[in-house]
Amino acid sequence: MEEHYEGPVPKRRRKKKLRIGRVIFLIVTLCFIGAGLYSYVEYNAGKSLAKDNGIDPGPFKGDATDPKYTSIENYLLLGVDDDGSGRSRTDTMMVLSWDKGAGKIRVISFMRDIYAEIPAYKSYKLNTAYYLGKLQTTKDTITGMFGVPIHHYAIVDFANFESIVDIAFPGGVEIDVKKEMSEKIGVTLMPGKKQLNGKELLGYARFRADAEGDFGRVARQQEVISAMKDEAMRPGMIANIPKLAGALSGFINTDLTSKDEISRAITLLVKKGAEVETMTVPIEGSYSFNSYPHAGSVIEVDTVKNKEAISEFLSMQLD
């Protein structure tokens, strides 16, 4: 008789295991749904915080990807400031080169006072290119002078930069302020390690009322990018990404679609292995100062030396 009663026991155990499996599956499914709803709500919350960026950069035609460097994407990053006339100049000009194969992010900062050959116009300071012909002229000027291929762009108004920082980093961004800063930046910063909010961080990046002038400002801009990346690596940052992505879609003007924008922003933020390397153009020993009646004080650069340095920095052969 005992042999007849042993059969059903394993059956009941299998049913129990099956029920537990269903519960686990249900929990996991609900977690995915919850995460999706959270991301959707936070994305829309971020988007609602972003006012119209008011930037009209005009048309843009990027360079095709070089078959020899398919893992490298170059982004032209511009920070614009309206002078009150309704027309803007670029206070910040960078090329961010993302080498996905090597896991590196390289940032080139271009000095605003470089005496540049602007296509279809007279030579002026580099930051005047946007004022004269907007985005495409700025891109063509940098590519024409230094041979850097540019595939995509992103433009932010400085007023919106403050909001982006405050949304992304509610606790501020840690910066070691080396000296007192206040002239023409709208805030007063004292020496020491500080957690800077959006307005303070922008003021720090724009300060140039010292002996270093624009060279010091460019160095601080690069420092800010590195500090923001470090802050993005802190535990808990992942929860801010959906809201930040929504805000970026409204604050930043870019040629990327919303889907691409979110995907690439998140990838750049959470890619812990990516290193950030920086350089400034012009490089040391490749420039002199001059002045022209129509352009004022300028920096004249040796384009050949700088092109060679950029080529080595990006690990790309430039045309």
SERO-712111 format. One record per residue (C-alpha): residue number from 1; residue in three letters; x, y negated, z. Coordinates in steps of 0.05 Angstrom, whole numbers, plus 5000, padded with zeros to 4 digits. Layout:
<sites>
+-----+------+------+------+------+
!  nr ! rest !   px !   py !   pz !
+-----+------+------+------+------+
! NUM !  ALA !    X !    Y !    Z !
...
+-----+------+------+------+------+
</sites>
This chain:
<sites>
+-----+------+------+------+------+
!  nr ! rest !   px !   py !   pz !
+-----+------+------+------+------+
!   1 !  MET ! 5000 ! 5000 ! 5000 !
!   2 !  GLU ! 5056 ! 4952 ! 5016 !
!   3 !  GLU ! 5081 ! 4957 ! 4944 !
!   4 !  HIS ! 5013 ! 4931 ! 4920 !
!   5 !  TYR ! 5018 ! 4869 ! 4965 !
!   6 !  GLU ! 5088 ! 4846 ! 4945 !
!   7 !  GLY ! 5068 ! 4823 ! 4875 !
!   8 !  PRO ! 5026 ! 4761 ! 4891 !
!   9 !  VAL ! 5078 ! 4730 ! 4938 !
!  10 !  PRO ! 5128 ! 4705 ! 4884 !
!  11 !  LYS ! 5068 ! 4680 ! 4844 !
!  12 !  ARG ! 5047 ! 4634 ! 4899 !
!  13 !  ARG ! 5118 ! 4609 ! 4908 !
!  14 !  ARG ! 5123 ! 4592 ! 4834 !
!  15 !  LYS ! 5059 ! 4552 ! 4838 !
!  16 !  LYS ! 5086 ! 4515 ! 4897 !
!  17 !  LYS ! 5150 ! 4498 ! 4861 !
!  18 !  LEU ! 5110 ! 4476 ! 4801 !
!  19 !  ARG ! 5069 ! 4429 ! 4844 !
!  20 !  ILE ! 5132 ! 4399 ! 4874 !
!  21 !  GLY ! 5160 ! 4389 ! 4805 !
!  22 !  ARG ! 5097 ! 4353 ! 4784 !
!  23 !  VAL ! 5102 ! 4307 ! 4844 !
!  24 !  ILE ! 5174 ! 4290 ! 4829 !
!  25 !  PHE ! 5157 ! 4277 ! 4756 !
!  26 !  LEU ! 5100 ! 4232 ! 4778 !
!  27 !  ILE ! 5144 ! 4193 ! 4826 !
!  28 !  VAL ! 5198 ! 4183 ! 4773 !
!  29 !  THR ! 5146 ! 4162 ! 4722 !
!  30 !  LEU ! 5116 ! 4111 ! 4771 !
!  31 !  CYS ! 5186 ! 4085 ! 4785 !
!  32 !  PHE ! 5199 ! 4073 ! 4711 !
!  33 !  ILE ! 5131 ! 4040 ! 4703 !
!  34 !  GLY ! 5145 ! 3997 ! 4765 !
!  35 !  ALA ! 5214 ! 3977 ! 4739 !
!  36 !  GLY ! 5183 ! 3959 ! 4672 !
!  37 !  LEU ! 5129 ! 3917 ! 4703 !
!  38 !  TYR ! 5180 ! 3883 ! 4748 !
!  39 !  SER ! 5224 ! 3866 ! 4689 !
!  40 !  TYR ! 5164 ! 3841 ! 4649 !
!  41 !  VAL ! 5139 ! 3797 ! 4706 !
!  42 !  GLU ! 5208 ! 3770 ! 4722 !
!  43 !  TYR ! 5224 ! 3757 ! 4649 !
!  44 !  ASN ! 5160 ! 3716 ! 4641 !
!  45 !  ALA ! 5174 ! 3681 ! 4707 !
!  46 !  GLY ! 5242 ! 3660 ! 4681 !
!  47 !  LYS ! 5214 ! 3639 ! 4615 !
!  48 !  SER ! 5161 ! 3596 ! 4649 !
!  49 !  LEU ! 5217 ! 3559 ! 4686 !
!  50 !  ALA ! 5252 ! 3541 ! 4621 !
!  51 !  LYS ! 5228 ! 3476 ! 4591 !
!  52 !  ASP ! 5236 ! 3463 ! 4517 !
!  53 !  ASN ! 5311 ! 3456 ! 4506 !
!  54 !  GLY ! 5299 ! 3400 ! 4456 !
!  55 !  ILE ! 5358 ! 3422 ! 4414 !
!  56 !  ASP ! 5353 ! 3422 ! 4338 !
!  57 !  PRO ! 5421 ! 3449 ! 4314 !
!  58 !  GLY ! 5400 ! 3453 ! 4241 !
!  59 !  PRO ! 5414 ! 3513 ! 4197 !
!  60 !  PHE ! 5469 ! 3564 ! 4211 !
!  61 !  LYS ! 5504 ! 3614 ! 4167 !
!  62 !  GLY ! 5552 ! 3658 ! 4204 !
!  63 !  ASP ! 5610 ! 3697 ! 4175 !
!  64 !  ALA ! 5603 ! 3770 ! 4155 !
!  65 !  THR ! 5635 ! 3822 ! 4199 !
!  66 !  ASP ! 5704 ! 3841 ! 4174 !
!  67 !  PRO ! 5707 ! 3916 ! 4159 !
!  68 !  LYS ! 5775 ! 3918 ! 4192 !
!  69 !  TYR ! 5748 ! 3890 ! 4257 !
!  70 !  THR ! 5678 ! 3918 ! 4265 !
!  71 !  SER ! 5684 ! 3921 ! 4341 !
!  72 !  ILE ! 5696 ! 3846 ! 4347 !
!  73 !  GLU ! 5640 ! 3795 ! 4351 !
!  74 !  ASN ! 5655 ! 3721 ! 4356 !
!  75 !  TYR ! 5605 ! 3672 ! 4387 !
!  76 !  LEU ! 5610 ! 3596 ! 4380 !
!  77 !  LEU ! 5590 ! 3567 ! 4447 !
!  78 !  LEU ! 5572 ! 3493 ! 4449 !
!  79 !  GLY ! 5553 ! 3449 ! 4507 !
!  80 !  VAL ! 5519 ! 3386 ! 4481 !
!  81 !  ASP ! 5505 ! 3319 ! 4514 !
!  82 !  ASP ! 5457 ! 3267 ! 4487 !
!  83 !  ASP ! 5489 ! 3198 ! 4488 !
!  84 !  GLY ! 5421 ! 3165 ! 4493 !
!  85 !  SER ! 5414 ! 3153 ! 4419 !
!  86 !  GLY ! 5379 ! 3219 ! 4406 !
!  87 !  ARG ! 5442 ! 3247 ! 4374 !
!  88 !  SER ! 5489 ! 3293 ! 4412 !
!  89 !  ARG ! 5563 ! 3307 ! 4414 !
!  90 !  THR ! 5594 ! 3372 ! 4437 !
!  91 !  ASP ! 5627 ! 3362 ! 4504 !
!  92 !  THR ! 5647 ! 3436 ! 4506 !
!  93 !  MET ! 5669 ! 3478 ! 4447 !
!  94 !  MET ! 5690 ! 3550 ! 4456 !
!  95 !  VAL ! 5694 ! 3614 ! 4416 !
!  96 !  LEU ! 5678 ! 3675 ! 4458 !
!  97 !  SER ! 5706 ! 3737 ! 4425 !
!  98 !  TRP ! 5677 ! 3803 ! 4449 !
!  99 !  ASP ! 5721 ! 3863 ! 4432 !
! 100 !  LYS ! 5675 ! 3920 ! 4447 !
! 101 !  GLY ! 5726 ! 3972 ! 4428 !
! 102 !  ALA ! 5780 ! 3946 ! 4475 !
! 103 !  GLY ! 5729 ! 3926 ! 4529 !
! 104 !  LYS ! 5755 ! 3854 ! 4530 !
! 105 !  ILE ! 5724 ! 3785 ! 4528 !
! 106 !  ARG ! 5770 ! 3730 ! 4502 !
! 107 !  VAL ! 5752 ! 3657 ! 4506 !
! 108 !  ILE ! 5784 ! 3601 ! 4465 !
! 109 !  SER ! 5772 ! 3530 ! 4487 !
! 110 !  PHE ! 5781 ! 3475 ! 4435 !
! 111 !  MET ! 5799 ! 3405 ! 4460 !
! 112 !  ARG ! 5746 ! 3354 ! 4442 !
! 113 !  ASP ! 5798 ! 3302 ! 4420 !
! 114 !  ILE ! 5831 ! 3345 ! 4366 !
! 115 !  TYR ! 5837 ! 3304 ! 4303 !
! 116 !  ALA ! 5798 ! 3348 ! 4256 !
! 117 !  GLU ! 5786 ! 3354 ! 4182 !
! 118 !  ILE ! 5710 ! 3352 ! 4180 !
! 119 !  PRO ! 5681 ! 3379 ! 4114 !
! 120 !  ALA ! 5645 ! 3325 ! 4073 !
! 121 !  TYR ! 5666 ! 3271 ! 4123 !
! 122 !  LYS ! 5727 ! 3232 ! 4143 !
! 123 !  SER ! 5773 ! 3262 ! 4196 !
! 124 !  TYR ! 5748 ! 3248 ! 4267 !
! 125 !  LYS ! 5753 ! 3279 ! 4336 !
! 126 !  LEU ! 5729 ! 3351 ! 4336 !
! 127 !  ASN ! 5670 ! 3335 ! 4381 !
! 128 !  THR ! 5644 ! 3287 ! 4328 !
! 129 !  ALA ! 5631 ! 3344 ! 4279 !
! 130 !  TYR ! 5565 ! 3362 ! 4313 !
! 131 !  TYR ! 5544 ! 3289 ! 4315 !
! 132 !  LEU ! 5556 ! 3283 ! 4240 !
! 133 !  GLY ! 5531 ! 3349 ! 4213 !
! 134 !  LYS ! 5506 ! 3390 ! 4272 !
! 135 !  LEU ! 5520 ! 3464 ! 4282 !
! 136 !  GLN ! 5541 ! 3486 ! 4212 !
! 137 !  THR ! 5591 ! 3429 ! 4205 !
! 138 !  THR ! 5621 ! 3445 ! 4273 !
! 139 !  LYS ! 5627 ! 3518 ! 4254 !
! 140 !  ASP ! 5657 ! 3502 ! 4186 !
! 141 !  THR ! 5707 ! 3453 ! 4217 !
! 142 !  ILE ! 5734 ! 3504 ! 4267 !
! 143 !  THR ! 5735 ! 3560 ! 4216 !
! 144 !  GLY ! 5767 ! 3515 ! 4164 !
! 145 !  MET ! 5822 ! 3490 ! 4209 !
! 146 !  PHE ! 5839 ! 3553 ! 4247 !
! 147 !  GLY ! 5811 ! 3611 ! 4206 !
! 148 !  VAL ! 5769 ! 3639 ! 4263 !
! 149 !  PRO ! 5709 ! 3678 ! 4237 !
! 150 !  ILE ! 5645 ! 3660 ! 4274 !
! 151 !  HIS ! 5586 ! 3709 ! 4272 !
! 152 !  HIS ! 5536 ! 3679 ! 4322 !
! 153 !  TYR ! 5524 ! 3617 ! 4363 !
! 154 !  ALA ! 5493 ! 3593 ! 4428 !
! 155 !  ILE ! 5480 ! 3521 ! 4447 !
! 156 !  VAL ! 5460 ! 3494 ! 4515 !
! 157 !  ASP ! 5443 ! 3424 ! 4537 !
! 158 !  PHE ! 5482 ! 3407 ! 4600 !
! 159 !  ALA ! 5418 ! 3390 ! 4638 !
! 160 !  ASN ! 5394 ! 3461 ! 4625 !
! 161 !  PHE ! 5461 ! 3491 ! 4646 !
! 162 !  GLU ! 5447 ! 3468 ! 4717 !
! 163 !  SER ! 5381 ! 3506 ! 4718 !
! 164 !  ILE ! 5412 ! 3569 ! 4688 !
! 165 !  VAL ! 5464 ! 3571 ! 4744 !
! 166 !  ASP ! 5412 ! 3561 ! 4798 !
! 167 !  ILE ! 5368 ! 3617 ! 4770 !
! 168 !  ALA ! 5425 ! 3666 ! 4759 !
! 169 !  PHE ! 5462 ! 3651 ! 4824 !
! 170 !  PRO ! 5415 ! 3626 ! 4878 !
! 171 !  GLY ! 5472 ! 3627 ! 4928 !
! 172 !  GLY ! 5518 ! 3587 ! 4884 !
! 173 !  VAL ! 5584 ! 3604 ! 4850 !
! 174 !  GLU ! 5648 ! 3605 ! 4890 !
! 175 !  ILE ! 5701 ! 3556 ! 4867 !
! 176 !  ASP ! 5765 ! 3534 ! 4901 !
! 177 !  VAL ! 5762 ! 3458 ! 4892 !
! 178 !  LYS ! 5834 ! 3433 ! 4890 !
! 179 !  LYS ! 5821 ! 3358 ! 4899 !
! 180 !  GLU ! 5766 ! 3308 ! 4913 !
! 181 !  MET ! 5723 ! 3297 ! 4851 !
! 182 !  SER ! 5668 ! 3246 ! 4841 !
! 183 !  GLU ! 5681 ! 3198 ! 4785 !
! 184 !  LYS ! 5630 ! 3202 ! 4728 !
! 185 !  ILE ! 5604 ! 3272 ! 4748 !
! 186 !  GLY ! 5543 ! 3253 ! 4790 !
! 187 !  VAL ! 5566 ! 3292 ! 4852 !
! 188 !  THR ! 5621 ! 3288 ! 4903 !
! 189 !  LEU ! 5664 ! 3351 ! 4913 !
! 190 !  MET ! 5713 ! 3358 ! 4970 !
! 191 !  PRO ! 5774 ! 3404 ! 4970 !
! 192 !  GLY ! 5766 ! 3476 ! 4993 !
! 193 !  LYS ! 5729 ! 3540 ! 4974 !
! 194 !  LYS ! 5656 ! 3522 ! 4960 !
! 195 !  GLN ! 5593 ! 3555 ! 4936 !
! 196 !  LEU ! 5573 ! 3506 ! 4881 !
! 197 !  ASN ! 5502 ! 3500 ! 4856 !
! 198 !  GLY ! 5485 ! 3484 ! 4783 !
! 199 !  LYS ! 5495 ! 3409 ! 4788 !
! 200 !  GLU ! 5559 ! 3415 ! 4827 !
! 201 !  LEU ! 5588 ! 3469 ! 4781 !
! 202 !  LEU ! 5573 ! 3426 ! 4720 !
! 203 !  GLY ! 5606 ! 3366 ! 4753 !
! 204 !  TYR ! 5667 ! 3408 ! 4769 !
! 205 !  ALA ! 5672 ! 3433 ! 4697 !
! 206 !  ARG ! 5665 ! 3363 ! 4668 !
! 207 !  PHE ! 5712 ! 3324 ! 4714 !
! 208 !  ARG ! 5772 ! 3292 ! 4678 !
! 209 !  ALA ! 5787 ! 3228 ! 4716 !
! 210 !  ASP ! 5857 ! 3249 ! 4736 !
! 211 !  ALA ! 5926 ! 3254 ! 4705 !
! 212 !  GLU ! 5909 ! 3321 ! 4672 !
! 213 !  GLY ! 5852 ! 3289 ! 4633 !
! 214 !  ASP ! 5818 ! 3334 ! 4582 !
! 215 !  PHE ! 5870 ! 3389 ! 4591 !
! 216 !  GLY ! 5850 ! 3397 ! 4664 !
! 217 !  ARG ! 5777 ! 3396 ! 4646 !
! 218 !  VAL ! 5785 ! 3452 ! 4595 !
! 219 !  ALA ! 5823 ! 3494 ! 4647 !
! 220 !  ARG ! 5765 ! 3483 ! 4696 !
! 221 !  GLN ! 5714 ! 3503 ! 4644 !
! 222 !  GLN ! 5751 ! 3569 ! 4634 !
! 223 !  GLU ! 5755 ! 3578 ! 4710 !
! 224 !  VAL ! 5679 ! 3568 ! 4714 !
! 225 !  ILE ! 5666 ! 3622 ! 4662 !
! 226 !  SER ! 5711 ! 3671 ! 4700 !
! 227 !  ALA ! 5678 ! 3654 ! 4767 !
! 228 !  MET ! 5608 ! 3663 ! 4738 !
! 229 !  LYS ! 5629 ! 3732 ! 4711 !
! 230 !  ASP ! 5656 ! 3751 ! 4780 !
! 231 !  GLU ! 5592 ! 3728 ! 4813 !
! 232 !  ALA ! 5552 ! 3769 ! 4763 !
! 233 !  MET ! 5588 ! 3831 ! 4787 !
! 234 !  ARG ! 5563 ! 3824 ! 4859 !
! 235 !  PRO ! 5514 ! 3876 ! 4886 !
! 236 !  GLY ! 5442 ! 3855 ! 4875 !
! 237 !  MET ! 5456 ! 3814 ! 4812 !
! 238 !  ILE ! 5421 ! 3867 ! 4770 !
! 239 !  ALA ! 5354 ! 3846 ! 4801 !
! 240 !  ASN ! 5363 ! 3775 ! 4773 !
! 241 !  ILE ! 5376 ! 3797 ! 4702 !
! 242 !  PRO ! 5303 ! 3800 ! 4676 !
! 243 !  LYS ! 5288 ! 3731 ! 4704 !
! 244 !  LEU ! 5353 ! 3703 ! 4677 !
! 245 !  ALA ! 5340 ! 3734 ! 4608 !
! 246 !  GLY ! 5272 ! 3699 ! 4606 !
! 247 !  ALA ! 5303 ! 3633 ! 4626 !
! 248 !  LEU ! 5359 ! 3640 ! 4574 !
! 249 !  SER ! 5308 ! 3651 ! 4519 !
! 250 !  GLY ! 5280 ! 3581 ! 4534 !
! 251 !  PHE ! 5342 ! 3543 ! 4556 !
! 252 !  ILE ! 5391 ! 3566 ! 4502 !
! 253 !  ASN ! 5386 ! 3557 ! 4427 !
! 254 !  THR ! 5416 ! 3616 ! 4391 !
! 255 !  ASP ! 5412 ! 3655 ! 4325 !
! 256 !  LEU ! 5400 ! 3720 ! 4363 !
! 257 !  THR ! 5330 ! 3747 ! 4370 !
! 258 !  SER ! 5300 ! 3752 ! 4440 !
! 259 !  LYS ! 5312 ! 3827 ! 4440 !
! 260 !  ASP ! 5384 ! 3820 ! 4419 !
! 261 !  GLU ! 5394 ! 3763 ! 4467 !
! 262 !  ILE ! 5370 ! 3802 ! 4527 !
! 263 !  SER ! 5408 ! 3865 ! 4508 !
! 264 !  ARG ! 5474 ! 3829 ! 4495 !
! 265 !  ALA ! 5468 ! 3784 ! 4556 !
! 266 !  ILE ! 5456 ! 3844 ! 4601 !
! 267 !  THR ! 5512 ! 3883 ! 4570 !
! 268 !  LEU ! 5561 ! 3826 ! 4580 !
! 269 !  LEU ! 5538 ! 3815 ! 4652 !
! 270 !  VAL ! 5542 ! 3887 ! 4676 !
! 271 !  LYS ! 5602 ! 3910 ! 4636 !
! 272 !  LYS ! 5647 ! 3915 ! 4697 !
! 273 !  GLY ! 5707 ! 3940 ! 4658 !
! 274 !  ALA ! 5710 ! 3879 ! 4612 !
! 275 !  GLU ! 5769 ! 3833 ! 4624 !
! 276 !  VAL ! 5765 ! 3758 ! 4610 !
! 277 !  GLU ! 5825 ! 3727 ! 4576 !
! 278 !  THR ! 5830 ! 3653 ! 4559 !
! 279 !  MET ! 5870 ! 3606 ! 4516 !
! 280 !  THR ! 5868 ! 3532 ! 4499 !
! 281 !  VAL ! 5876 ! 3500 ! 4431 !
! 282 !  PRO ! 5923 ! 3464 ! 4420 !
! 283 !  ILE ! 5976 ! 3509 ! 4450 !
! 284 !  GLU ! 6036 ! 3479 ! 4486 !
! 285 !  GLY ! 6087 ! 3446 ! 4440 !
! 286 !  SER ! 6040 ! 3443 ! 4381 !
! 287 !  TYR ! 6010 ! 3374 ! 4387 !
! 288 !  SER ! 6022 ! 3299 ! 4393 !
! 289 !  PHE ! 5980 ! 3239 ! 4411 !
! 290 !  ASN ! 5959 ! 3186 ! 4361 !
! 291 !  SER ! 5906 ! 3132 ! 4351 !
! 292 !  TYR ! 5863 ! 3111 ! 4292 !
! 293 !  PRO ! 5817 ! 3050 ! 4287 !
! 294 !  HIS ! 5757 ! 3093 ! 4266 !
! 295 !  ALA ! 5769 ! 3151 ! 4315 !
! 296 !  GLY ! 5806 ! 3122 ! 4375 !
! 297 !  SER ! 5857 ! 3163 ! 4414 !
! 298 !  VAL ! 5865 ! 3233 ! 4385 !
! 299 !  ILE ! 5906 ! 3296 ! 4391 !
! 300 !  GLU ! 5941 ! 3315 ! 4326 !
! 301 !  VAL ! 5955 ! 3390 ! 4322 !
! 302 !  ASP ! 6001 ! 3436 ! 4283 !
! 303 !  THR ! 5947 ! 3480 ! 4252 !
! 304 !  VAL ! 5997 ! 3533 ! 4229 !
! 305 !  LYS ! 6025 ! 3544 ! 4299 !
! 306 !  ASN ! 5956 ! 3545 ! 4331 !
! 307 !  LYS ! 5928 ! 3592 ! 4278 !
! 308 !  GLU ! 5984 ! 3641 ! 4291 !
! 309 !  ALA ! 5972 ! 3637 ! 4366 !
! 310 !  ILE ! 5897 ! 3649 ! 4357 !
! 311 !  SER ! 5910 ! 3708 ! 4311 !
! 312 !  GLU ! 5955 ! 3741 ! 4363 !
! 313 !  PHE ! 5906 ! 3725 ! 4419 !
! 314 !  LEU ! 5847 ! 3755 ! 4383 !
! 315 !  SER ! 5886 ! 3813 ! 4353 !
! 316 !  MET ! 5858 ! 3793 ! 4285 !
! 317 !  GLN ! 5892 ! 3774 ! 4221 !
! 318 !  LEU ! 5861 ! 3706 ! 4204 !
! 319 !  ASP ! 5851 ! 3680 ! 4133 !
+-----+------+------+------+------+
</sites>
